[in-house]
């Protein structure tokens, strides 16, 4: 069979995966702290002229650009302006997040919405009251006394972090813990919204859908030609 059909099939598969990512981005457009994702494909040309290129692999890249910062006046809502991630503890180890809608659990621990404890320089942050002040350097102050400093991590290549729900794991990604004055500000009473631009994603979805439809028609035409060729061989033999 002509290898062209395999080229077309690999292209259709690539477009299908792009549509899946766009759909996921749109589904999370209203999710605080969500970072849109884009595909990165590996292309190979088996022939010397490079006329037939196959899509052979897919990786997903996180777009870590800043989302809009919206004032909420909730003292436990925190947002990071600049590069950096809050550090949290999970049953699977340390994870990182940009989603700063925190709360206090029954034990007075500062946690994520999913109950993962937020970490400071002394471990899990415990508060005796929700009336807390957190400055731009991440110092946590209760009744005029600094009780902890938020652990803020920054990565060499944040786009390479592995997404796990609303969290990120940093296996194999260089991380440094930020100190005050490192170009990152913590904003209390603010929430970072998703960085998904709905209009752009909708336009991309329309464009990719049209390309997928065209590719599907090409594959269908190739398949018809292949069947005709087989039938012709059968009649002449």
C-alpha positions, 0 to 999 in steps of 0.5 A, a space after each residue: 500500500 502507498 505509504 502516503 496513507 500512513 502520512 495522512 493517518 499520522 497527521 489526522 492523529 496529531 490533529 485529534 490530539 490537538 483538539 483534545 488539548 484545546 477542549 481541555 483548555 476550554 473546559 478549565 478556562 474558569 479554573 483558578 490557577 489553571 495553565 493552558 497546555 499545547 502539544 509538541 510533536 516529533 516529526 520524522 521523514 523516512 525518505 531522503 527527500 523529506 517529502 513524506 513526514 510522519 508524526 511519531 511522538 507527542 509531548 505536552 508543554 505547559 504554558 506558564 504565562 501569568 494569568 489575570 490577578 483578581 482581587 477577592 479580599 479573602 485573606 486566605 486567597 493568595 496569588 503569585 506575581 511572577 515566576 514561582 509556585 506554592 509548595 504543598 504536601 501530598 501522600 505522593 510527596 511534594 507537589 507545586 501549584 499556582 492555585 492559591 485559594 487556601 483554607 484552614 482545616 479542622 486542625 488549623 492547617 493551611 491547605 489547598 481546596 483538596 486538603 493538601 497542607 501548604 508548606 512553609 520554611 518550618 513545614 506545615 503551616 498551622 494557624 490559630 485564627 483565619 485573621 492572618 496577614 501575609 506580606 509580599 515576601 510570603 511572611 505569615 504573620 499572626 497577631 503581629 508575630 511572624 510564624 512562618 514563611 511560605 515556601 515558593 519554588 521556581 524552576 529552570 524549565 517550568 513548562 516541563 513540569 508534569 501536570 497532576 490534576 491541579 498540581 505539578 510534580 518536579 521530577 528531574 526539573 531543577 528547582 530553587 527556593 525563592 527568598 524575599 526580593 527574588 522578583 516574585 511577590 505574594 499578593 494576599 486577597 487575590 486569586 490568579 485566574 486561568 491564562 486560557 484565552 477563550 476566544 483564541 482557543 475557540 478560533 484554534 478549535 475551528 481551524 484544527 477541526 477544519 484541518 481534521 475534516 480535510 485530512 479525513 476526506 483525504 484518507 477516505 479518498 486514498 482508501 477508495 483508490 486502494 480498494 479500486 486498485 485491489 479490485 482491478 487486480 482481482 479482475 485481471 487475474 
